[in-house]
Amino acid sequence: MIQRRHLMGALAASPWWGALPASAQTYPDRPIKIIVPLPPGSPPDVLARLVADGLSKLWKQAVVVDNRPGATGMIGMQALARSAPDGYTMGILFLTHTVLPELMGPLPYDTANDLAPVANLVWLYNVLVVPSASSIQSLKDLTDRARTQPGAVTFASGGNGSPAHLVGESFGQASKLKMLHVPFKGPAEAVTALLGDQVSTMFATTSVAAPLVRAGKLRAIAVTSPQRLAALPGVPTLAESGLGDIELREWEGLVAPAGTPRPIIEQWNQALFQVLADPALRNKLADLGMSVAQANRPEEFSQLVRQELVHWGKFVKATGLKPG
């Protein structure tokens, strides 16, 4: 029986609701920006915009999204790390950032020490999809082909170290299957290749996969969540498809430049979970394959990030992943 494999282990967390020190009581008094190190329309961008809208209403102050794509997210994170630690520039951190240090070598910032974790916000689940004309009709078809024809099953991603790449490699490791990874310049190019039947499959984000599945352009084989996704209720989980007790998930959270005053970090932490408690917002995120994380403290998110850095560092060494 395959043991459950998480892309990141869950930590028990309890909400923090305390009185804020006087130094934070006048914050914010001017516009705030949230740096997203990916293009508009990407899952981190969608999350950031929904959260920014809620915070703008809560704080009666403009909270805007600043997209800084490039270099697999490193450009945006470098800009954040070099920003003034005053609470007016924040950023979205996601799975890829914990594999980059080992995959790419020395970065222009220190992921563990130049960023101050605020909170993990959501878990994300992916959809295993194939072209609509593919002869692969089920997960069993895919696994049978991968076992009997090594290298015949290819999977696309938006680049080495991208979430789709890491999910695909983790799936292969957990299921003891060998699939050939085909990296592209970005998620859009990977999806285009899949639609053109240039690759066998892809672990696409729900927000991208669901519309294409509904339009009949892609066929969904399975979802990586523990339960079926609201966006694709007719698609079975990996476990339901016979792969055992396996779950693969990504995460996205908020970070600040290191040195940001603790009262400001605490205020953000509290405000974020107030915003994420809105049922309408949670439903929007669910439609995108995102599950709101249980309220967690900055220390807990920091621990998770450090655990991920260790896990993916070992994973890169064990699998021999290379940048490309």
Secondary structure in CASP SS format (residue, H / E / C, confidence):
PFRMAT SS
TARGET T0000
AUTHOR 0000-0000-0000
METHOD secondary structure of the structure
MODEL  1
M C 1.00
I C 1.00
Q C 1.00
R C 1.00
R C 1.00
H C 1.00
L C 1.00
M C 1.00
G C 1.00
A C 1.00
L C 1.00
A C 1.00
A C 1.00
S C 1.00
P C 1.00
W C 1.00
W C 1.00
G C 1.00
A C 1.00
L C 1.00
P C 1.00
A H 1.00
S H 1.00
A H 1.00
Q C 1.00
T C 1.00
Y C 1.00
P C 1.00
D C 1.00
R C 1.00
P C 1.00
I E 1.00
K E 1.00
I E 1.00
I E 1.00
V E 1.00
P C 1.00
L C 1.00
P C 1.00
P C 1.00
G C 1.00
S C 1.00
P H 1.00
P H 1.00
D H 1.00
V H 1.00
L H 1.00
A H 1.00
R H 1.00
L H 1.00
V H 1.00
A H 1.00
D H 1.00
G H 1.00
L H 1.00
S H 1.00
K H 1.00
L H 1.00
W H 1.00
K C 1.00
Q C 1.00
A C 1.00
V E 1.00
V E 1.00
V E 1.00
D E 1.00
N E 1.00
R C 1.00
P C 1.00
G C 1.00
A H 1.00
T H 1.00
G H 1.00
M H 1.00
I H 1.00
G H 1.00
M H 1.00
Q H 1.00
A H 1.00
L H 1.00
A H 1.00
R C 1.00
S C 1.00
A C 1.00
P C 1.00
D C 1.00
G C 1.00
Y C 1.00
T E 1.00
M E 1.00
G E 1.00
I E 1.00
L E 1.00
F E 1.00
L H 1.00
T H 1.00
H H 1.00
T H 1.00
V C 1.00
L H 1.00
P H 1.00
E H 1.00
L H 1.00
M H 1.00
G C 1.00
P C 1.00
L C 1.00
P C 1.00
Y C 1.00
D C 1.00
T C 1.00
A C 1.00
N C 1.00
D C 1.00
L E 1.00
A E 1.00
P E 1.00
V E 1.00
A E 1.00
N E 1.00
L E 1.00
V E 1.00
W E 1.00
L E 1.00
Y C 1.00
N E 1.00
V E 1.00
L E 1.00
V E 1.00
V E 1.00
P E 1.00
S C 1.00
A C 1.00
S C 1.00
S C 1.00
I C 1.00
Q C 1.00
S C 1.00
L H 1.00
K H 1.00
D H 1.00
L H 1.00
T H 1.00
D H 1.00
R H 1.00
A H 1.00
R H 1.00
T H 1.00
Q C 1.00
P C 1.00
G C 1.00
A C 1.00
V C 1.00
T E 1.00
F E 1.00
A E 1.00
S E 1.00
G C 1.00
G C 1.00
N C 1.00
G C 1.00
S C 1.00
P H 1.00
A H 1.00
H H 1.00
L H 1.00
V H 1.00
G H 1.00
E H 1.00
S H 1.00
F H 1.00
G H 1.00
Q H 1.00
A H 1.00
S H 1.00
K C 1.00
L C 1.00
K C 1.00
M C 1.00
L E 1.00
H E 1.00
V E 1.00
P E 1.00
F C 1.00
K C 1.00
G C 1.00
P H 1.00
A H 1.00
E H 1.00
A H 1.00
V H 1.00
T H 1.00
A H 1.00
L H 1.00
L H 1.00
G C 1.00
D C 1.00
Q C 1.00
V C 1.00
S C 1.00
T E 1.00
M E 1.00
F E 1.00
A E 1.00
T E 1.00
T H 1.00
S H 1.00
V H 1.00
A H 1.00
A H 1.00
P H 1.00
L H 1.00
V H 1.00
R H 1.00
A C 1.00
G C 1.00
K C 1.00
L E 1.00
R E 1.00
A E 1.00
I E 1.00
A E 1.00
V E 1.00
T C 1.00
S C 1.00
P C 1.00
Q C 1.00
R C 1.00
L C 1.00
A C 1.00
A C 1.00
L C 1.00
P C 1.00
G C 1.00
V C 1.00
P C 1.00
T E 1.00
L C 1.00
A H 1.00
E H 1.00
S H 1.00
G H 1.00
L H 1.00
G C 1.00
D C 1.00
I C 1.00
E C 1.00
L C 1.00
R C 1.00
E E 1.00
W E 1.00
E E 1.00
G E 1.00
L E 1.00
V E 1.00
A E 1.00
P E 1.00
A C 1.00
G C 1.00
T C 1.00
P C 1.00
R H 1.00
P H 1.00
I H 1.00
I H 1.00
E H 1.00
Q H 1.00
W H 1.00
N H 1.00
Q H 1.00
A H 1.00
L H 1.00
F H 1.00
Q H 1.00
V H 1.00
L C 1.00
A C 1.00
D C 1.00
P H 1.00
A H 1.00
L H 1.00
R H 1.00
N H 1.00
K H 1.00
L H 1.00
A H 1.00
D H 1.00
L C 1.00
G C 1.00
M E 1.00
S E 1.00
V E 1.00
A C 1.00
Q C 1.00
A C 1.00
N C 1.00
R C 1.00
P H 1.00
E H 1.00
E H 1.00
F H 1.00
S H 1.00
Q H 1.00
L H 1.00
V H 1.00
R H 1.00
Q H 1.00
E H 1.00
L H 1.00
V H 1.00
H H 1.00
W H 1.00
G H 1.00
K H 1.00
F H 1.00
V H 1.00
K H 1.00
A H 1.00
T H 1.00
G C 1.00
L C 1.00
K C 1.00
P C 1.00
G C 1.00
END
